[in-house]
Amino acid sequence: MAAPSEGDAASLLPDLPGGPLQAYRARASFCWKELALFLEGEDMLRLKKSIFSALEDDPLFARSHGHELSLEKHRELTFLRCKWVLGHAPVRVEDMVRNPLSVLTLITCLGTYDWSLAQKFLLHLLVFGFAIYKSGSERHLEYLPKILNMEIFGCFAVTEVSHGSNAKAIRTTAHYDPTTEEFILHSPDFEAAKFWVGNMGKTATHAVVFAQLYTPGGRCHGLHSFLVQIRNPKTLLPMPGVMVGDVGKKLGLNGVDNGFAMFHKVRIPRQALLNQTGDVTPEGTYVTPFKAELGREIHALVSGSKPLASWTAQRGIQECREACGGHGYLAVNRLGDLRNENDPNCTYEGDNNVLLQQTSGYLLGLLELRLQGGARLESPLGTVDFLEAYPDILNQRFSCPSVAGCLESSVPLAAYEWLVCYLLRESVQKVNQEKRSGSSDFEARNNSQVYRCRSLALVFLELTVVRRFHEYVHQPSVPPPLRAVLQRLSALYALWSLNQHMALLYRGGYFSGEQAGKMIENAILDLCAQGSPWRFAGVARHTDFVSQQLKDDAVALVDVIAPPDFILDSPIGRADGELYKKPLDRRPSGEPSAGAGIVVGGVFCQ
């Protein structure tokens, strides 16, 4: 990446305000602007700046401090803001297709302002719209312009009242009638009602609905998606045969109207089937293309990534809340908002524990193929290729001689590879034991989940992240001034994650004696310490790596990813650090001012 001119850097990343945090920023071992440019690039930084500026300049996005919006007002405002984003966002559709990172940047920027807005926009344009674009065919392209100009508004209906993460058990049906070339969409009872569907409560006119597809003769071809009109776009009244409503107020994300729907023998045209993976001919014959090995690997990675990411965020937010004491508990500082708005990530789009079964099932299937037919353990993305050495890895043991040695990436990577192999062996043995005891396949997998397969899936994803993090920070394109801090972060994540599995490492025999565990713990503590010369003898080659530790870099690292104060909207998170002295009127707009005041722990005082 070419270095930006000094003027471009200044306009993209202006200097941060002075204040108490300046002393901490001065201790950093790197330039935060240089790291931001390296991680995101000029184009993405410019896009973020334009999005943040546009939100701050438009009255529609003015903050309403001091009072809570009613549920209806919150939803109305979120809808209007979503419409504004579709009409004014600096990311065009062609940009989204050409560069998916621009979509991620837009969603992240909207989310840091208000996750309800980000969710509503995401569900309509990307989840609903992208499902039609990717799962449909040429016959569905006519809907895309209508989605973009909000002539229709969409939602994504998978979950049912009694069938959430267990997608195979979904009971909404779509029976094909060749005499009229229509599908008959039907909810057999309330337990089969679509539920928790974002945007469905008040605003959606159309839905991508998942149902079991039946062809004449009663044969079921499994879960398929259909484009279904649920409301009249002009009146928002339900379509004939459709019962649709709102689920009510939630713990968070109340700008999004989650809803439910039931279908009573609703007829939809044959062309409503999103037919990328399977289609039905006018006569009623089902046809489907052959499925890519790559899809299975991606599915396994995605299924495990969502639990790892959402649980890590949940834990991080809670630790931040506690670290901030009473200030963190004040609503005005918005840590509670972050916690409540992240929490549904742990359950929607699949319960985390059930999703992890998808990942562990993929790994168990690979090993079974190897044991049965001698197939090589490899994958298109290379995430499981190390399992080719499965028997040899199981015989390895921890052999690092010093704390300094633990900072070498080969140490946590080797430990993680052993841990995956160990848990894979334990999971296979547990499943087989359950089957020998008379358990069905379903029961055997469930009984093997908590202490075997769940850990296997999480550890496999952690290994994947550790490996990719290591590869990223050691690539030749990393500017020399940034290498040390990025490599310290990589080492810290690897060791911190590995430390959570200490009991398994000892139980399986990879660790022995108390020194092994103490080395990992001491390496973590040293990486988090304030900068000081390395105090152990015989490790001269590590001196540059550890002489400046991450405590001194902490504020600058936050600066790299922090949004502007207007977007963050948290007194405790001000960029200048002036938590106690800066005037900040937090009362509702329009309330008469009674003189200047100060914020003390987020409370306005005159």
C-alpha positions as a printed Julia matrix, in Angstrom:
606×3 Matrix{Float64}:
   0.0     0.0     0.0
   1.43    3.33   -1.02
   2.01    5.75    1.84
  -0.5     8.61    1.86
   0.63   12.2     1.61
   0.91   14.18    4.81
  -2.14   16.24    3.86
  -4.26   13.17    3.14
  -3.31   11.57    6.46
  -4.17   14.75    8.34
  -7.58   15.04    6.68
  -8.39   11.36    7.14
  -7.05   11.08   10.69
  -6.95   14.46   12.42
  -5.03   14.8    15.66
  -6.94   13.78   18.76
  -7.81   16.41   21.39
  -5.44   17.06   24.26
  -6.26   16.08   27.81
  -5.44   13.49   30.46
  -5.07   10.71   27.88
  -2.29   12.55   26.08
   0.31   11.32   28.55
  -0.72    7.71   27.87
  -0.7     8.23   24.11
   2.84    9.56   24.34
   4.05    6.2    25.71
   2.97    4.24   22.64
   5.61    2.35   20.67
   3.94    3.09   17.33
   1.98    5.77   15.47
  -1.75    5.04   15.74
  -2.43    6.77   12.42
   0.05    4.52   10.61
  -1.57    1.41   12.08
  -5.07    2.61   11.14
  -3.92    3.22    7.56
  -2.28   -0.2     7.37
  -5.27   -2.09    8.78
  -8.01   -0.37    6.81
  -6.42    1.48    3.92
  -7.15    4.98    2.67
 -10.35    4.04    0.85
 -12.01    2.48    3.88
 -10.87    5.26    6.22
 -12.24    7.84    3.81
 -15.51    5.91    3.63
 -15.78    5.75    7.43
 -15.1     9.46    7.74
 -17.76   10.31    5.15
 -20.34    8.08    6.86
 -19.66    9.46   10.33
 -19.7    13.05    9.06
 -22.97   12.51    7.19
 -24.65   11.11   10.3
 -23.42   13.93   12.5
 -24.49   16.65   10.03
 -28.07   15.47    9.48
 -30.72   16.47   12.09
 -32.38   13.06   11.67
 -29.46   11.55   13.61
 -29.37   14.11   16.42
 -28.98   12.45   19.81
 -31.99   12.68   22.16
 -30.32   12.82   25.57
 -32.02   12.57   28.91
 -35.13   10.6    28.07
 -36.03    7.25   26.62
 -37.91    7.06   23.34
 -41.19    5.17   23.31
 -41.16    1.84   21.52
 -43.18    3.15   18.57
 -41.1     6.33   18.27
 -37.87    4.35   18.4
 -39.06    2.07   15.61
 -40.36    4.96   13.5
 -37.08    6.83   13.84
 -35.05    3.73   13.02
 -37.12    3.12    9.87
 -36.69    6.73    8.71
 -32.95    6.52    9.35
 -32.76    3.26    7.43
 -34.52    4.91    4.5
 -32.11    7.84    4.71
 -29.09    5.51    4.61
 -30.4     3.73    1.5
 -30.84    7.09   -0.21
 -27.71    8.88    1.0
 -25.08    6.3     1.91
 -21.78    6.79    0.07
 -21.68    3.05   -0.68
 -23.38    2.17   -3.95
 -24.68   -1.29   -4.77
 -21.95   -1.84   -7.34
 -19.39   -0.95   -4.64
 -20.9    -3.58   -2.35
 -20.64   -6.27   -5.02
 -17.15   -5.27   -6.08
 -15.76   -4.75   -2.58
 -17.62   -6.57    0.23
 -15.41   -4.8     2.79
 -17.27   -1.58    2.01
 -20.49   -3.24    3.2
 -18.84   -4.37    6.41
 -17.51   -0.86    6.96
 -20.96    0.67    6.43
 -22.66   -1.8     8.8
 -19.96   -1.27   11.45
 -20.27    2.52   11.22
 -24.05    2.36   11.52
 -23.75   -0.08   14.4
 -21.39    2.08   16.41
 -24.01    4.81   16.13
 -27.03    2.55   16.79
 -27.14   -1.23   16.4
 -30.9    -1.14   15.84
 -30.28    0.92   12.72
 -27.48   -1.37   11.59
 -29.65   -4.46   12.13
 -32.66   -3.05   10.28
 -30.52   -1.99    7.34
 -28.62   -5.28    7.36
 -31.77   -7.4     7.47
 -33.45   -5.55    4.62
 -30.63   -4.94    2.18
 -28.14   -7.7     2.86
 -29.94  -10.6     4.52
 -33.21  -10.28    2.57
 -31.8    -8.67   -0.57
 -28.65  -10.76   -0.76
 -30.65  -13.96   -0.18
 -32.67  -13.15   -3.29
 -29.55  -12.2    -5.24
 -27.52  -15.28   -4.26
 -30.21  -17.93   -3.7
 -32.43  -16.89   -6.57
 -31.86  -16.71  -10.31
 -32.44  -14.34  -13.2
 -36.18  -14.49  -12.68
 -35.76  -12.81   -9.27
 -33.55   -9.9   -10.36
 -36.58   -7.66  -10.92
 -36.96   -7.37   -7.15
 -33.54   -5.82   -6.53
 -34.36   -2.24   -7.68
 -37.55   -2.37   -5.58
 -35.48   -3.38   -2.54
 -33.02   -0.53   -3.09
 -35.69    2.16   -3.38
 -37.75    0.6    -0.55
 -40.72    0.01   -2.8
 -40.75   -3.26   -0.9
 -39.22   -3.92    2.53
 -37.93   -7.31    3.51
 -37.25   -9.82    6.26
 -35.76  -13.3     6.58
 -38.05  -15.92    8.12
 -36.4   -19.13    9.29
 -37.02  -19.51   13.04
 -40.33  -20.86   14.32
 -41.89  -20.72   17.78
 -40.75  -24.26   18.6
 -38.02  -24.66   16.0
 -35.1   -22.26   16.16
 -31.63  -23.66   15.77
 -32.97  -27.1    14.84
 -33.61  -26.08   11.22
 -34.21  -29.64   10.06
 -37.29  -29.81   12.3
 -38.94  -26.69   10.82
 -42.59  -27.53   10.09
 -43.77  -24.82    7.69
 -44.58  -26.62    4.45
 -44.68  -25.73    0.76
 -46.6   -28.33   -1.29
 -46.34  -27.97   -5.06
 -49.58  -28.09   -7.08
 -48.77  -28.81  -10.76
 -52.35  -28.06  -11.88
 -51.89  -24.36  -11.08
 -48.06  -24.27  -10.97
 -48.18  -22.92   -7.42
 -46.77  -23.76   -4.03
 -49.21  -23.94   -1.12
 -47.49  -22.41    1.92
 -48.92  -23.57    5.23
 -48.28  -23.38    8.99
 -49.84  -26.49   10.57
 -50.15  -24.93   14.04
 -48.84  -22.08   16.19
 -45.65  -23.96   17.07
 -44.8   -23.71   13.35
 -45.37  -19.93   13.26
 -42.38  -17.95   12.04
 -41.09  -16.06   15.08
 -38.44  -13.52   16.11
 -38.2   -12.33   12.51
 -36.54   -8.9    12.37
 -38.53   -6.25   10.38
 -41.6    -8.51   10.26
 -43.43   -6.94   13.19
 -44.51   -3.69   11.52
 -42.6    -2.79    8.38
 -41.83   -5.79    6.14
 -43.91   -6.23    3.0
 -42.05   -9.31    1.76
 -40.23  -12.2     3.39
 -37.79  -14.89    2.4
 -39.6   -17.83    4.04
 -37.98  -21.19    4.69
 -40.25  -24.22    4.4
 -40.11  -27.95    3.74
 -40.58  -28.43    0.0
 -42.94  -31.23   -1.06
 -43.5   -32.4    -4.64
 -46.48  -34.43   -5.89
 -46.53  -37.87   -4.31
 -45.62  -36.5    -0.9
 -41.85  -36.56   -1.25
 -40.04  -34.0     0.94
 -36.89  -32.41   -0.49
 -35.91  -30.59    2.67
 -35.71  -26.93    3.6
 -35.93  -24.39    0.77
 -36.48  -20.63    0.62
 -39.39  -18.8    -1.01
 -40.05  -15.13   -1.72
 -43.44  -14.36   -0.18
 -45.48  -11.15   -0.05
 -46.87  -10.79    3.47
 -48.33   -7.25    3.37
 -49.76   -4.81    0.86
 -46.94   -2.25    0.31
 -49.43    0.65    0.13
 -51.61   -0.15    3.15
 -49.33   -2.53    5.13
 -52.39   -4.74    5.68
 -51.71   -8.5     5.7
 -52.15  -10.45    2.49
 -54.97  -13.02    2.34
 -54.17  -16.09    4.39
 -51.3   -14.4     6.23
 -51.49  -13.67    9.95
 -48.65  -11.32   10.89
 -47.87   -9.38   14.07
 -45.32   -8.02   16.48
 -43.58   -9.92   19.34
 -43.27   -6.85   21.6
 -40.53   -5.09   23.5
 -37.17   -6.79   23.95
 -34.19   -6.29   26.28
 -32.43   -4.34   23.53
 -32.45   -3.53   19.8
 -35.96   -2.13   20.12
 -35.59   -0.03   16.99
 -36.06   -3.33   15.14
 -39.61   -4.66   14.97
 -39.37   -8.41   15.47
 -42.5   -10.23   14.43
 -44.31  -13.5    13.78
 -46.31  -14.89   10.87
 -48.55  -17.84   10.1
 -49.64  -18.97    6.66
 -53.0   -20.63    6.01
 -52.78  -22.41    2.64
 -51.27  -19.35    0.97
 -50.72  -19.91   -2.75
 -47.56  -18.5    -4.27
 -46.29  -18.9    -7.86
 -43.75  -21.6    -8.73
 -41.27  -18.81   -9.55
 -41.33  -17.71   -5.88
 -38.95  -20.58   -5.08
 -35.39  -19.23   -4.77
 -33.93  -21.86   -7.02
 -30.14  -21.59   -6.89
 -29.71  -24.89   -5.04
 -32.88  -26.66   -6.19
 -35.82  -26.1    -8.5
 -39.16  -27.64   -9.42
 -40.24  -28.01  -13.04
 -43.77  -26.98  -14.07
 -44.73  -30.66  -14.0
 -43.47  -31.08  -10.42
 -40.06  -32.73  -10.88
 -37.39  -31.65   -8.4
 -33.91  -30.89   -9.81
 -30.74  -29.83   -7.95
 -27.06  -29.22   -8.83
 -24.23  -31.13   -7.17
 -22.93  -29.56   -3.9
 -18.78  -28.16   -3.58
 -16.56  -29.41   -0.83
 -15.68  -25.77   -0.28
 -19.22  -25.1     0.93
 -18.88  -27.67    3.71
 -15.64  -26.13    4.99
 -17.06  -22.61    4.89
 -20.21  -23.81    6.67
 -18.08  -25.4     9.43
 -16.02  -22.23    9.85
 -19.01  -19.88    9.87
 -20.94  -22.12   12.29
 -18.08  -21.97   14.77
 -17.09  -18.36   14.18
 -20.41  -16.87   15.31
 -20.29  -18.53   18.76
 -16.62  -17.63   19.27
 -17.16  -13.99   18.24
 -20.4   -13.42   20.16
 -19.18  -15.07   23.37
 -15.86  -13.2    23.21
 -17.73   -9.9    22.79
 -20.12  -10.79   25.6
 -17.23  -11.52   27.95
 -15.31   -8.42   26.89
 -18.22   -6.05   27.37
 -18.94   -7.45   30.83
 -15.3    -7.13   31.89
 -15.26   -3.52   30.67
 -18.47   -2.8    32.59
 -16.97   -4.17   35.79
 -13.62   -2.45   35.24
 -15.45    0.89   35.04
 -17.19    0.3    38.37
 -20.28    2.38   39.02
 -19.56    4.58   36.0
 -19.89    1.5    33.82
 -23.34    0.8    35.28
 -24.72    4.25   34.45
 -26.97    4.09   31.39
 -25.5     7.32   30.03
 -22.14    5.63   29.44
 -23.85    3.04   27.18
 -21.98   -0.08   28.24
 -25.36   -1.51   29.17
 -26.58   -0.78   25.64
 -23.6    -2.6    24.19
 -24.23   -5.6    26.45
 -27.95   -5.83   25.65
 -27.47   -5.3    21.93
 -24.74   -7.94   21.65
 -26.61  -10.5    23.75
 -29.0   -11.73   21.02
 -25.95  -12.55   18.87
 -25.55  -15.58   21.13
 -28.91  -17.03   20.11
 -30.28  -15.62   16.88
 -29.27  -17.07   13.51
 -28.72  -20.28   15.46
 -28.08  -21.06   19.12
 -24.33  -21.06   19.68
 -24.18  -24.57   21.11
 -26.19  -26.01   18.24
 -24.06  -24.19   15.68
 -20.95  -25.67   17.25
 -22.39  -29.12   16.52
 -22.16  -28.25   12.83
 -18.45  -27.56   13.19
 -17.67  -30.62   15.28
 -19.75  -32.78   12.92
 -17.6   -31.62   10.01
 -14.41  -32.61   11.86
 -15.81  -35.96   12.99
 -16.9   -36.7     9.43
 -13.42  -36.0     8.07
 -11.81  -38.37   10.53
 -14.4   -41.05    9.81
 -13.64  -40.84    6.09
  -9.93  -41.19    6.84
 -10.45  -44.22    9.07
 -12.8   -45.92    6.62
 -11.12  -45.3     3.28
  -7.75  -43.73    3.92
  -8.77  -40.36    2.42
  -6.37  -37.47    2.99
  -7.35  -34.97    5.68
  -7.31  -31.76    3.7
  -9.66  -28.97    2.68
  -9.89  -26.19    0.04
  -9.02  -23.45    2.56
  -6.39  -25.58    4.32
  -7.87  -25.21    7.81
  -7.75  -28.95    8.54
  -4.62  -29.96    6.63
  -2.61  -30.32    9.85
  -4.84  -33.27   10.76
  -2.99  -35.33    8.17
  -0.37  -35.74   10.93
  -3.08  -36.63   13.47
  -1.35  -39.71   15.04
   2.03  -38.0    15.28
   0.59  -34.82   16.79
  -1.08  -36.84   19.56
   2.35  -38.12   20.61
   3.8   -34.62   21.01
   4.34  -32.94   24.39
   5.02  -29.37   25.56
   8.77  -28.74   25.52
   9.26  -24.96   25.71
  12.3   -24.22   27.94
  11.44  -20.67   29.06
   8.79  -17.97   29.38
  10.41  -16.1    26.52
  10.06  -19.14   24.31
   6.3   -19.08   24.8
   6.23  -15.85   22.78
   7.26  -17.74   19.68
   4.15  -18.46   17.64
   5.17  -22.07   17.12
   4.5   -22.78   20.83
   0.77  -21.91   21.07
   0.16  -23.2    17.53
   1.67  -26.59   18.37
  -0.35  -26.72   21.6
  -3.57  -25.88   19.75
  -2.96  -28.51   17.06
  -2.43  -31.13   19.76
  -5.56  -29.96   21.58
  -7.73  -30.28   18.45
  -6.39  -33.77   17.78
  -6.9   -34.81   21.42
 -10.49  -33.53   21.54
 -11.21  -35.11   18.15
 -10.06  -38.48   19.46
 -12.03  -38.04   22.71
 -15.16  -36.99   20.82
 -15.02  -39.99   18.48
 -14.55  -42.34   21.4
 -17.47  -40.78   23.31
 -19.83  -40.92   20.32
 -18.93  -44.56   19.64
 -19.37  -45.45   23.3
 -22.85  -43.9    23.29
 -23.83  -45.83   20.17
 -22.6   -49.11   21.64
 -24.8   -48.4    24.66
 -27.85  -48.27   22.42
 -28.18  -44.52   21.85
 -29.49  -43.27   18.52
 -27.24  -41.09   16.37
 -29.07  -38.0    17.63
 -28.77  -39.04   21.28
 -25.11  -40.04   20.85
 -24.23  -36.61   19.43
 -26.18  -34.78   22.14
 -24.61  -36.81   24.94
 -21.16  -36.11   23.49
 -21.68  -32.39   23.08
 -21.05  -30.68   26.41
 -17.61  -31.97   27.39
 -16.3   -33.17   24.03
 -17.73  -31.87   20.75
 -18.46  -28.33   21.98
 -14.87  -27.89   23.15
 -13.58  -29.47   19.93
 -15.42  -26.96   17.76
 -14.35  -23.92   19.82
 -10.72  -25.02   19.98
 -10.66  -25.64   16.22
 -11.96  -22.1    15.56
  -9.51  -20.58   18.05
  -6.67  -22.4    16.29
  -7.88  -21.06   12.94
  -7.97  -17.49   14.28
  -4.56  -17.83   15.98
  -3.02  -19.15   12.77
  -4.55  -16.45   10.56
  -3.61  -13.72   13.06
  -0.03  -15.0    13.1
   0.16  -15.14    9.29
  -1.25  -11.63    8.99
   1.17   -9.93   11.38
   4.19  -11.73    9.92
   3.49  -10.89    6.29
   6.24   -8.88    4.54
   3.89   -5.96    3.83
   3.65   -5.05    7.55
   5.56   -1.76    7.99
   8.61   -2.27   10.27
   7.42    0.24   12.93
   4.2    -1.76   13.37
   5.57   -5.28   13.46
   6.41   -5.44   17.16
   3.04   -4.26   18.48
   1.06   -6.46   16.09
   3.16   -9.5    16.94
   2.68   -8.82   20.64
  -1.09   -8.68   20.11
  -0.97  -11.93   18.16
   1.04  -13.64   20.9
  -1.26  -12.31   23.62
  -4.43  -13.55   21.89
  -2.9   -16.98   21.29
  -1.68  -17.42   24.87
  -4.81  -15.93   26.49
  -7.05  -18.21   24.46
  -4.88  -21.26   25.14
  -4.85  -20.51   28.87
  -8.61  -21.16   29.01
  -7.93  -24.82   28.18
  -5.27  -25.46   30.8
  -7.22  -28.3    32.42
  -7.55  -30.17   29.12
  -3.86  -29.7    28.34
  -2.94  -31.28   31.67
  -5.62  -33.97   31.56
  -4.53  -35.14   28.13
  -0.87  -35.21   29.13
   0.41  -32.44   26.84
   1.4   -30.42   29.93
   3.09  -32.02   32.9
   4.48  -30.42   36.03
   3.58  -26.99   37.35
   6.16  -25.09   35.29
   4.32  -25.52   31.99
   1.2   -23.72   33.19
   3.2   -21.07   35.01
   5.16  -20.27   31.84
   1.95  -19.54   29.92
   0.58  -17.38   32.74
   3.83  -15.44   33.19
   4.1   -14.84   29.44
   0.58  -13.36   29.44
   1.34  -11.13   32.42
   4.58   -9.93   30.87
   2.9    -9.08   27.58
   0.35   -6.97   29.48
   2.93   -5.23   31.67
   4.31   -1.72   31.37
   7.43   -1.44   29.21
  10.65   -2.59   30.85
  13.78   -4.49   29.82
  13.38   -8.26   29.7
  14.45   -9.61   33.04
  15.37  -13.14   32.1
  18.87  -14.21   31.1
  19.77  -15.81   27.8
  16.99  -14.33   25.66
  18.73  -11.51   23.82
  16.87  -12.23   20.59
  13.55  -11.47   22.32
  14.61   -8.13   23.8
  13.21   -5.92   21.03
   9.95   -7.85   21.13
   9.24   -7.42   24.82
  11.04   -4.27   25.93
   7.9    -2.24   25.15
   4.83   -4.08   26.42
   1.17   -3.66   25.61
   0.13   -1.58   28.63
   1.92    1.42   27.15
   0.24    0.83   23.79
  -3.29    0.33   25.11
  -4.7     3.84   24.54
  -3.13    4.15   21.09
  -4.56    0.77   20.08
  -8.03    1.99   21.07
  -7.46    5.18   19.06
  -6.93    3.05   15.94
 -10.47    1.66   16.02
 -12.41    4.25   18.06
 -15.3     6.13   16.41
 -15.78    9.9    16.92
 -17.27   11.14   20.19
 -20.61   11.94   18.54
 -20.96    8.35   17.36
 -19.75    6.76   20.6
 -21.94    9.11   22.67
 -20.43    8.04   26.0
 -19.04   10.53   28.56
 -16.74    7.87   29.98
 -15.32    7.22   26.51
 -14.44   10.76   25.43
 -11.38   10.98   23.21
  -9.81   13.66   25.42
 -10.31   11.68   28.64
 -11.96   14.65   30.36
 -14.51   12.55   32.21
 -14.99   14.91   35.15
 -14.33   18.44   33.91
 -15.81   18.98   30.45
 -19.29   20.56   30.17
 -21.72   18.14   28.61
 -25.42   18.88   28.83
 -27.22   15.52   28.68
 -30.8    16.77   29.04
 -33.45   16.32   26.34
 -33.28   18.76   23.44
 -35.59   21.69   24.0
 -35.27   21.68   27.79
 -34.3    25.18   28.98
 -30.7    25.61   30.1
 -30.06   26.75   33.67
 -26.4    27.57   33.28
 -23.2    25.7    32.65
 -22.51   22.41   34.33
 -20.11   19.55   34.43
 -20.39   15.82   34.06
 -19.36   13.77   37.09
 -19.32   10.07   36.3
 -21.82   10.71   33.51
 -24.19   12.78   35.73
 -24.92   16.4    34.78
 -24.3    18.73   37.72
 -24.73   22.49   37.9
